Amino acid sequence: MTIPLRAIAHFDDGESADVTSRAVFSAEDLSAVEIDVGTATARVARPGRHLVIARFLGHVEPIEFIVPPAGAAVDLSAEPRANLIDGFVLEALETLRIPPSPPSDDATFLRRATLDLSGRLPTPEAVDAFLGDPDPARRAMLVDRLLRSDEFTSYWTYQLAGPFGVRARGMGPDRELAGAIAYRVWLADQIRTDAGYDEIARAVLLADGDTHLVGPANFYRAADGPGGLAEFTGELFLGSRIRCANCHDHPLDRWTQDDYHGLAAIIATVKGDRVIEPDPDGDVIHPATLEPAIPRIPGEADLPPTEGGRAVLAEWLTDRDNPHFSRTIVNRLWSRLMGRGLVDPVDDFRATNPPTHPELLDALAEDFEEHGHRIRHTLRLIATSATYARESSATGVDELGSKFYAHRLRRPLEPEVLADAFSDALGVPEPYGAEPIGTRSVDLVDPEAMSRSLDVLGRRGRVDPCEGPGEGAAGLPRSLHLVNGPLLNARIGATGGRLDRLISSGSVPVQVVDASYVAALGRHLSAEERRFWAEHLDEHRPDAEQRATLEDIVWGLLASAEFRSNH
């Protein structure tokens, strides 16, 4: 398909002109779109959503093409619509002629929602209770129970600790944890009491005092210097990488060099390390003028010298007319539950990286504001949508289906969640240095807490504010550790562990396997799996051989992709 390109410039004096011949057009994906400069056309090579970026005199505009796959149109009018989310998603799928996957079964939904909202595997008791519940509203009731749980507070404190910069100061034995502990305790209290996200933002921006005692004051220790804190603030609350405007105006977005250094100038009015306090004389030097930068609200106006910059910044950020604040946080929440952001990456909002579903993003932001900026409310909205409940198997073009939520996106469990899942499935807790036995990995404040398992799984530190699973060590070291290391092998058959208790209870081998499936995968054996294991497990084998076989089966479950992913 060949599409003509045209650029019209509108000037300040009211005049307009066709500047196609002087504009520069570039494709976001060179493998999908080819630009012919001579004819000012774009040739689209494959179906999907494609972007061409037009540039003229420092202005940048994205051009979006939607090219559906060949074939008959799809009618999705009969698809379930549980809440406001589903209509927007189905409309895009219908445009792209992508049929959505069917709803997941109850066992899959239980495991998915429990991991997403509490960071835990469902217990065997929870599995049997949920699968035996005839109430048609059982899924919504499950979501509500999870949102009220202590595990939700713990897990979502862990989720927000990274973006908010909760971390130890320094490295090694002299690292300082008191500030991180105070910050995390405060953040957990905000999650527990369902404080409005606008209240949380104002609290950290306006905080000062002893960081060992005043948790939110640690916000000003999350990055180095006014410039670093300006970048940190931009990514967290605006979803924008304003660091690109440090040395020059952002080449792909609205942010200017004045915006960057104006925001840094506001933050420069705070000083201190352990004790954060106002510094009315603080400033930063603007590299273009070599003079102190004028405090400025990004994208807005310079601040009068008499106005308190932090208070104005906090008010502007959380104002309902601010187009960035609510859209940024609901996009983060969507990404956590759905596997990718409507804008992806979540800290890269810009004109040249538009959302896949702009109307949905706006609707979620408006709904978030109407419900008091409550994180729980938006998480519930997402988790009770028909879109969230779909199977992870694709029915159409997988690349398009993944981007437009035709099916559930599989994603690996985060390192800390995986470590806790191993402990739950095995019934044997992982030790973490001097922490009490039974401490959950997601509750660790010290990123250097002794744990060979976390080091190998890919321990996520608290330094990087970007979202997403920690990468850390992966690949071959992780695989070798799963095969030969103590992470699994030393605990599978441990005395008092789950497998040891099942064998000691006198259960026949196929019952032990079924119980192991429930503990690890949140489901019972399928009929085919039950027949297979009934044929291959000899109840009359010597105990030692039988135990070794059962240990191998449990090892296989825990090393499987089904166990190590949320799907």
C-alpha positions as CSV (number, residue, x, y, z in Angstrom):
1,M,0.0,0.0,0.0
2,T,1.3,3.4,-1.0
3,I,0.2,6.5,0.9
4,P,0.9,10.1,-0.2
5,L,2.4,12.4,2.4
6,R,1.7,16.1,2.7
7,A,2.9,18.8,5.1
8,I,1.0,22.0,5.7
9,A,2.7,24.7,7.9
10,H,0.6,27.2,9.8
11,F,2.5,30.4,10.7
12,D,2.1,32.9,13.5
13,D,0.9,35.6,11.1
14,G,-2.1,33.4,10.1
15,E,-0.6,32.3,6.8
16,S,-0.4,28.6,5.7
17,A,1.8,27.0,3.1
18,D,2.4,23.6,1.6
19,V,5.9,22.7,2.8
20,T,5.9,19.0,1.7
21,S,9.0,19.5,-0.4
22,R,11.0,21.0,2.5
23,A,9.7,18.7,5.3
24,V,11.6,15.6,6.4
25,F,9.7,12.4,6.7
26,S,11.1,9.3,8.5
27,A,9.5,6.0,9.4
28,E,9.5,4.7,12.9
29,D,10.0,1.1,11.7
30,L,12.1,1.0,8.6
31,S,11.3,-2.7,8.0
32,A,7.6,-1.8,7.8
33,V,7.5,1.6,6.0
34,E,9.6,2.9,3.2
35,I,9.7,6.6,2.4
36,D,10.2,7.7,-1.2
37,V,11.5,11.3,-0.8
38,G,11.1,12.1,-4.5
39,T,7.4,11.4,-4.6
40,A,6.7,12.1,-0.9
41,T,5.0,8.8,-0.4
42,A,5.1,6.0,2.2
43,R,5.0,2.4,1.1
44,V,3.6,0.2,3.9
45,A,4.9,-3.4,3.7
46,R,2.8,-5.1,6.2
47,P,-0.4,-4.8,8.3
48,G,-0.5,-3.0,11.6
49,R,-0.2,0.4,13.2
50,H,2.7,2.5,11.7
51,L,4.2,5.9,12.4
52,V,5.9,8.4,10.1
53,I,7.5,11.4,11.7
54,A,7.3,14.7,9.9
55,R,9.8,17.5,10.8
56,F,9.9,21.1,9.6
57,L,11.7,24.1,11.2
58,G,12.1,22.4,14.6
59,H,8.5,21.2,14.7
60,V,7.8,17.4,14.9
61,E,4.4,15.7,14.1
62,P,3.6,12.0,14.0
63,I,1.5,10.6,11.2
64,E,-0.3,7.3,12.0
65,F,-1.3,4.7,9.5
66,I,-3.7,1.8,10.5
67,V,-3.4,-1.0,7.9
68,P,-5.6,-4.0,8.7
69,P,-4.7,-7.5,7.6
70,A,-6.2,-8.9,4.4
71,G,-9.4,-10.8,4.9
72,A,-13.0,-10.5,6.0
73,A,-14.0,-7.9,8.6
74,V,-14.7,-9.2,12.1
75,D,-17.9,-8.5,14.0
76,L,-17.2,-8.1,17.8
77,S,-20.6,-6.8,18.8
78,A,-21.3,-10.0,20.8
79,E,-18.0,-9.9,22.7
80,P,-18.4,-9.2,26.5
81,R,-18.0,-5.6,27.7
82,A,-17.5,-5.7,31.5
83,N,-16.6,-2.0,31.9
84,L,-15.4,1.1,30.0
85,I,-12.1,-0.5,29.0
86,D,-13.5,-3.2,26.7
87,G,-15.4,-1.0,24.3
88,F,-12.2,0.9,23.4
89,V,-10.1,-2.3,23.0
90,L,-12.7,-4.1,20.9
91,E,-13.1,-1.1,18.6
92,A,-9.4,-1.2,17.8
93,L,-9.5,-4.9,17.3
94,E,-12.5,-4.6,15.0
95,T,-10.7,-2.0,12.9
96,L,-7.6,-4.2,12.6
97,R,-9.8,-7.3,11.9
98,I,-8.2,-9.2,14.9
99,P,-10.5,-11.6,16.7
100,P,-9.9,-11.6,20.5
101,S,-8.9,-14.7,22.4
102,P,-11.7,-16.3,24.5
103,P,-11.8,-15.8,28.3
104,S,-9.3,-17.7,30.4
105,D,-10.5,-20.6,32.6
106,D,-11.0,-20.0,36.4
107,A,-7.7,-21.5,37.5
108,T,-5.7,-19.4,35.1
109,F,-7.6,-16.2,36.2
110,L,-7.1,-17.0,39.9
111,R,-3.3,-17.4,39.5
112,R,-3.0,-14.4,37.2
113,A,-5.0,-12.0,39.5
114,T,-3.3,-13.3,42.6
115,L,0.1,-12.7,41.2
116,D,-0.7,-9.3,39.7
117,L,-2.4,-7.9,42.8
118,S,-0.6,-9.7,45.7
119,G,2.7,-10.9,44.2
120,R,1.9,-14.4,45.5
121,L,0.8,-17.8,44.2
122,P,-2.7,-18.7,45.3
123,T,-2.7,-21.2,48.1
124,P,-4.0,-24.8,47.5
125,E,-6.9,-23.9,49.8
126,A,-7.7,-20.8,47.7
127,V,-7.5,-22.8,44.5
128,D,-10.1,-25.3,45.6
129,A,-12.4,-22.7,47.2
130,F,-12.4,-20.6,44.1
131,L,-12.8,-23.5,41.6
132,G,-15.7,-24.8,43.8
133,D,-17.5,-21.4,44.1
134,P,-20.7,-21.3,42.0
135,D,-21.2,-17.6,42.4
136,P,-21.2,-15.9,38.9
137,A,-19.5,-12.8,40.5
138,R,-16.6,-14.9,41.9
139,R,-14.0,-13.2,39.8
140,A,-14.9,-9.7,40.9
141,M,-15.2,-10.9,44.5
142,L,-11.7,-12.4,44.2
143,V,-10.3,-9.1,42.9
144,D,-11.9,-7.2,45.8
145,R,-10.5,-9.7,48.4
146,L,-7.0,-9.3,46.9
147,L,-7.2,-5.5,46.9
148,R,-8.1,-5.6,50.7
149,S,-5.3,-8.0,51.6
150,D,-2.1,-7.3,53.5
151,E,-0.3,-9.0,50.6
152,F,-1.6,-6.3,48.3
153,T,-0.1,-3.6,50.5
154,S,3.2,-5.4,50.6
155,Y,3.4,-6.1,46.9
156,W,2.3,-2.7,45.7
157,T,4.7,-1.0,48.1
158,Y,7.3,-3.1,46.3
159,Q,5.9,-2.0,42.9
160,L,6.0,1.7,43.8
161,A,9.3,1.6,45.7
162,G,11.3,1.5,42.5
163,P,9.6,4.4,40.7
164,F,9.7,6.5,43.9
165,G,13.4,5.9,44.5
166,V,13.2,3.9,47.7
167,R,16.8,2.7,48.1
168,A,19.7,2.4,50.4
169,R,22.4,5.1,50.4
170,G,25.9,3.9,49.5
171,M,27.2,0.4,49.0
172,G,28.8,-2.2,51.2
173,P,28.8,-2.5,55.0
174,D,28.6,1.3,55.4
175,R,25.4,1.7,53.4
176,E,22.7,3.7,55.1
177,L,19.2,2.0,55.3
178,A,17.4,4.2,57.8
179,G,16.1,6.6,55.2
180,A,15.0,3.8,52.9
181,I,13.1,2.1,55.8
182,A,11.3,5.3,56.7
183,Y,10.4,6.0,53.1
184,R,9.1,2.5,52.5
185,V,7.1,2.5,55.8
186,W,5.5,5.8,54.8
187,L,4.8,4.5,51.2
188,A,3.3,1.3,52.6
189,D,1.0,3.4,54.8
190,Q,-0.2,5.4,51.8
191,I,-1.0,2.1,49.9
192,R,-2.7,0.6,53.0
193,T,-5.0,3.6,53.5
194,D,-5.7,4.0,49.8
195,A,-4.4,7.6,49.8
196,G,-5.0,9.5,46.7
197,Y,-2.0,9.5,44.3
198,D,-2.3,13.3,44.1
199,E,-1.8,13.4,47.9
200,I,1.2,11.2,47.6
201,A,2.8,13.4,45.0
202,R,2.2,16.6,47.0
203,A,3.6,14.9,50.1
204,V,6.9,14.0,48.5
205,L,7.3,17.3,46.6
206,L,6.7,19.4,49.7
207,A,8.5,17.3,52.2
208,D,11.5,18.3,54.3
209,G,13.1,17.3,57.6
210,D,15.2,14.4,58.9
211,T,15.0,11.7,56.2
212,H,15.5,9.0,58.9
213,L,12.2,10.2,60.5
214,V,10.3,11.8,57.6
215,G,9.8,9.2,55.0
216,P,8.7,11.3,52.0
217,A,11.7,13.7,52.4
218,N,13.8,10.9,50.9
219,F,12.3,11.8,47.6
220,Y,15.0,14.5,47.4
221,R,17.7,11.9,47.8
222,A,16.4,9.7,45.0
223,A,18.8,11.3,42.4
224,D,21.9,13.4,42.4
225,G,21.7,17.2,42.2
226,P,18.9,19.5,40.9
227,G,19.3,18.3,37.3
228,G,19.1,14.6,38.3
229,L,16.0,15.3,40.5
230,A,14.4,17.2,37.7
231,E,14.8,14.2,35.4
232,F,13.6,11.9,38.1
233,T,10.5,14.0,38.7
234,G,9.8,14.3,35.0
235,E,9.9,10.5,34.5
236,L,7.9,9.7,37.6
237,F,5.1,12.3,37.4
238,L,5.1,13.4,33.7
239,G,6.1,10.1,32.1
240,S,8.7,12.1,30.1
241,R,12.4,11.8,29.6
242,I,13.1,15.5,29.9
243,R,16.8,14.8,30.3
244,C,17.0,15.1,26.5
245,A,16.3,18.8,27.0
246,N,19.4,19.4,29.2
247,C,21.7,20.6,26.5
248,H,19.2,21.5,23.8
249,D,15.4,21.6,23.2
250,H,14.1,18.0,23.1
251,P,14.3,16.9,19.4
252,L,11.2,14.7,19.6
253,D,9.0,16.4,22.2
254,R,7.7,19.7,23.5
255,W,10.2,20.1,26.3
256,T,12.7,23.0,25.9
257,Q,16.0,23.7,27.5
258,D,14.3,26.4,29.6
259,D,11.8,23.8,30.8
260,Y,14.5,21.5,32.0
261,H,16.6,24.1,33.8
262,G,13.5,25.9,35.1
263,L,12.3,22.7,36.8
264,A,15.9,22.1,38.1
265,A,15.8,25.7,39.5
266,I,12.7,24.9,41.5
267,I,14.3,21.8,42.9
268,A,17.5,23.7,43.7
269,T,15.5,25.6,46.4
270,V,15.9,22.5,48.5
271,K,19.2,21.4,50.0
272,G,20.6,18.8,52.3
273,D,21.5,15.2,52.5
274,R,20.2,13.5,55.7
275,V,18.2,16.6,56.6
276,I,16.2,18.2,53.8
277,E,15.5,21.9,54.2
278,P,14.5,24.9,52.1
279,D,17.2,26.9,50.4
280,P,15.7,30.1,49.0
281,D,19.1,31.1,47.6
282,G,19.7,27.8,45.7
283,D,20.0,28.0,42.0
284,V,21.3,26.2,38.9
285,I,23.2,27.7,35.9
286,H,21.5,27.7,32.6
287,P,24.1,26.5,30.1
288,A,22.8,28.7,27.3
289,T,23.0,32.0,29.3
290,L,25.5,31.1,31.9
291,E,23.2,32.8,34.4
292,P,21.0,31.3,37.1
293,A,18.1,29.6,35.4
294,I,14.6,31.1,36.0
295,P,12.3,28.8,37.9
296,R,9.7,27.5,35.5
297,I,6.8,25.1,35.4
298,P,7.6,22.8,32.4
299,G,5.7,23.8,29.3
300,E,4.2,26.7,31.1
301,A,5.5,30.1,32.3
302,D,8.4,31.4,34.4
303,L,7.6,31.8,38.0
304,P,7.6,35.2,39.7
305,P,10.4,35.5,42.2
306,T,7.9,35.8,45.1
307,E,6.2,32.5,44.5
308,G,7.2,29.3,46.3
309,G,8.3,27.1,43.5
310,R,7.7,23.7,45.1
311,A,4.2,24.6,46.1
312,V,3.3,25.9,42.7
313,L,4.9,22.8,41.1
314,A,2.9,20.4,43.3
315,E,-0.3,22.3,42.6
316,W,0.3,22.3,38.8
317,L,1.2,18.7,38.7
318,T,-1.9,17.5,40.5
319,D,-4.4,19.9,38.9
320,R,-7.1,18.2,36.9
321,D,-6.2,20.4,33.9
322,N,-2.7,18.9,33.8
323,P,-2.7,16.5,30.8
324,H,0.3,14.5,32.1
325,F,-0.1,13.5,35.7
326,S,-3.1,11.1,35.7
327,R,-2.3,9.7,32.3
328,T,1.2,8.8,33.5
329,I,0.1,6.8,36.6
330,V,-2.8,5.0,35.0
331,N,-0.5,4.0,32.2
332,R,1.9,2.6,34.7
333,L,-0.9,0.6,36.4
334,W,-2.1,-0.6,33.0
335,S,1.4,-1.8,32.2
336,R,1.8,-3.7,35.4
337,L,-1.4,-5.7,34.9
338,M,-1.5,-5.9,31.1
339,G,2.2,-6.5,30.3
340,R,2.9,-3.3,28.3
341,G,1.8,0.3,28.6
342,L,-0.7,2.0,26.3
343,V,2.3,4.3,26.0
344,D,5.4,2.1,26.0
345,P,7.9,2.5,27.6
346,V,5.9,4.0,30.5
347,D,8.4,6.9,31.0
348,D,8.5,7.9,27.3
349,F,5.4,10.0,26.7
350,R,6.0,12.2,23.6
351,A,4.3,13.2,20.4
352,T,6.3,10.7,18.4
353,N,5.4,7.8,20.7
354,P,1.6,8.1,20.9
355,P,-0.6,5.7,22.8
356,T,-2.0,2.6,21.0
357,H,-5.5,3.6,22.4
358,P,-5.5,7.3,23.1
359,E,-9.2,7.5,23.9
360,L,-8.9,4.6,26.4
361,L,-5.9,6.4,28.1
362,D,-7.9,9.6,28.4
363,A,-10.9,7.7,29.7
364,L,-8.8,5.9,32.4
365,A,-7.2,9.2,33.4
366,E,-10.6,10.9,33.7
367,D,-12.1,8.0,35.7
368,F,-9.0,8.0,38.0
369,E,-9.5,11.7,38.8
370,E,-13.3,11.2,39.3
371,H,-12.5,8.5,41.9
372,G,-10.1,10.5,44.0
373,H,-6.8,9.4,42.3
374,R,-7.2,6.0,44.0
375,I,-4.8,3.4,42.8
376,R,-7.0,0.6,44.0
377,H,-9.9,1.8,42.0
378,T,-8.0,1.8,38.7
379,L,-6.5,-1.6,39.4
380,R,-9.9,-3.0,40.1
381,L,-11.3,-1.5,36.9
382,I,-8.5,-3.2,34.8
383,A,-8.7,-6.5,36.6
384,T,-12.4,-6.8,36.2
385,S,-12.4,-6.0,32.5
386,A,-13.0,-8.7,29.9
387,T,-9.8,-7.6,28.2
388,Y,-7.8,-8.6,31.3
389,A,-9.5,-12.0,31.6
390,R,-8.5,-13.2,28.1
391,E,-6.5,-16.3,27.4
392,S,-2.8,-15.8,26.6
393,S,-3.0,-17.8,23.3
394,A,-3.2,-15.7,20.2
395,T,-6.0,-16.1,17.6
396,G,-4.8,-13.7,14.9
397,V,-1.6,-12.0,13.9
398,D,0.4,-12.3,17.2
399,E,2.4,-9.1,16.9
400,L,-0.7,-7.0,16.3
401,G,-2.7,-9.0,18.9
402,S,-0.1,-8.4,21.5
403,K,0.1,-4.7,20.9
404,F,-3.7,-4.3,20.9
405,Y,-4.6,-6.7,23.7
406,A,-6.4,-9.4,21.7
407,H,-4.9,-11.8,24.2
408,R,-3.1,-11.9,27.5
409,L,0.6,-11.1,27.3
410,R,2.8,-13.7,29.0
411,R,5.6,-12.2,31.0
412,P,8.3,-13.6,33.3
413,L,7.8,-13.3,37.0
414,E,10.0,-10.6,38.5
415,P,13.0,-12.0,40.4
416,E,11.7,-11.3,43.9
417,V,8.2,-12.7,43.0
418,L,9.8,-15.8,41.5
419,A,11.9,-16.3,44.6
420,D,8.8,-16.0,46.8
421,A,6.9,-18.4,44.4
422,F,9.6,-21.0,44.8
423,S,9.3,-20.7,48.6
424,D,5.5,-21.0,48.5
425,A,5.5,-24.0,46.1
426,L,8.1,-25.8,48.1
427,G,6.9,-25.0,51.5
428,V,10.5,-24.1,52.5
429,P,11.3,-20.4,53.0
430,E,14.4,-18.8,51.5
431,P,16.8,-17.3,54.1
432,Y,17.8,-13.7,53.5
433,G,20.9,-12.9,55.6
434,A,20.0,-11.7,59.1
435,E,16.3,-11.2,58.2
436,P,13.8,-13.3,60.1
437,I,12.9,-16.7,58.6
438,G,9.8,-16.3,56.5
439,T,10.6,-12.8,55.3
440,R,9.3,-12.3,51.8
441,S,11.6,-11.2,49.0
442,V,9.3,-8.4,48.0
443,D,9.5,-7.0,51.5
444,L,13.3,-6.6,51.5
445,V,14.5,-3.0,51.9
446,D,18.2,-3.7,51.7
447,P,19.1,-4.4,48.0
448,E,22.2,-6.1,49.2
449,A,20.5,-8.5,51.6
450,M,22.4,-11.8,51.4
451,S,20.8,-14.1,48.8
452,R,22.6,-16.1,46.2
453,S,19.2,-17.0,44.7
454,L,18.2,-13.4,44.1
455,D,21.6,-12.7,42.7
456,V,21.2,-15.5,40.1
457,L,17.5,-14.9,39.4
458,G,18.3,-11.2,38.6
459,R,17.8,-9.2,41.7
460,R,16.0,-5.9,41.0
461,G,17.7,-3.0,42.8
462,R,15.9,0.2,43.9
463,V,18.2,2.6,42.0
464,D,16.5,2.6,38.6
465,P,13.2,4.3,38.5
466,C,12.2,2.7,35.3
467,E,9.4,0.2,35.4
468,G,9.5,-3.5,34.4
469,P,11.0,-6.7,35.6
470,G,14.6,-6.6,36.8
471,E,16.9,-8.0,34.2
472,G,20.0,-8.7,36.3
473,A,21.6,-12.1,35.8
474,A,19.8,-14.2,33.3
475,G,20.4,-16.7,30.6
476,L,23.0,-19.4,31.1
477,P,23.8,-18.7,34.8
478,R,20.1,-18.8,35.7
479,S,19.6,-22.0,33.8
480,L,22.6,-23.7,35.3
481,H,21.5,-22.6,38.8
482,L,18.0,-24.1,38.2
483,V,19.5,-27.4,37.0
484,N,22.4,-27.8,39.5
485,G,22.1,-25.1,42.2
486,P,20.7,-25.2,45.7
487,L,17.8,-22.8,44.8
488,L,15.6,-25.9,44.0
489,N,17.7,-29.0,44.6
490,A,18.4,-28.3,48.3
491,R,14.8,-27.6,49.1
492,I,12.6,-29.9,47.0
493,G,12.9,-32.9,49.3
494,A,13.7,-31.0,52.5
495,T,12.4,-32.4,55.7
496,G,9.1,-30.6,56.6
497,G,8.8,-29.2,53.1
498,R,5.6,-29.6,51.0
499,L,6.7,-32.7,49.1
500,D,8.0,-34.4,52.3
501,R,4.7,-33.7,54.0
502,L,2.7,-35.0,51.1
503,I,4.7,-38.3,50.9
504,S,4.5,-38.7,54.7
505,S,0.7,-38.3,54.7
506,G,0.4,-41.6,52.8
507,S,-1.0,-40.1,49.6
508,V,-0.6,-42.2,46.5
509,P,1.9,-40.9,44.0
510,V,-0.6,-39.5,41.5
511,Q,-2.2,-37.5,44.4
512,V,1.2,-36.1,45.4
513,V,1.7,-35.0,41.8
514,D,-1.8,-33.4,41.6
515,A,-1.2,-31.6,44.9
516,S,2.2,-30.4,43.5
517,Y,0.5,-29.0,40.4
518,V,-2.0,-27.1,42.5
519,A,0.7,-25.6,44.7
520,A,2.9,-24.6,41.8
521,L,0.6,-23.9,38.9
522,G,-2.7,-23.2,40.7
523,R,-4.5,-26.0,38.8
524,H,-5.3,-29.7,39.1
525,L,-4.0,-32.3,36.7
526,S,-5.9,-32.4,33.4
527,A,-7.5,-35.7,32.5
528,E,-4.7,-36.4,30.1
529,E,-2.0,-35.5,32.6
530,R,-3.7,-37.7,35.2
531,R,-3.8,-40.7,32.9
532,F,-0.1,-40.1,32.0
533,W,1.1,-40.0,35.6
534,A,-1.2,-42.9,36.6
535,E,0.5,-45.0,33.9
536,H,4.1,-43.9,34.7
537,L,4.0,-43.9,38.5
538,D,4.3,-47.4,40.0
539,E,2.8,-47.4,43.6
540,H,4.8,-50.5,44.4
541,R,8.3,-49.1,43.7
542,P,10.7,-48.9,46.6
543,D,10.2,-45.7,48.7
544,A,13.6,-44.2,47.8
545,E,13.0,-44.6,44.1
546,Q,9.5,-43.3,44.3
547,R,10.7,-40.3,46.3
548,A,13.4,-39.5,43.8
549,T,10.9,-39.7,40.9
550,L,8.5,-37.3,42.7
551,E,11.3,-34.9,43.4
552,D,12.2,-34.9,39.7
553,I,8.6,-34.2,38.8
554,V,8.4,-31.2,41.2
555,W,11.7,-29.9,39.9
556,G,10.3,-30.1,36.4
557,L,7.2,-28.1,37.5
558,L,9.3,-25.3,39.0
559,A,11.7,-25.1,36.1
560,S,8.8,-24.9,33.6
561,A,7.8,-21.8,31.7
562,E,4.3,-22.2,33.0
563,F,5.5,-21.8,36.6
564,R,8.0,-19.0,35.9
565,S,5.6,-16.8,34.0
566,N,2.3,-15.0,34.6
567,H,0.0,-15.8,31.8
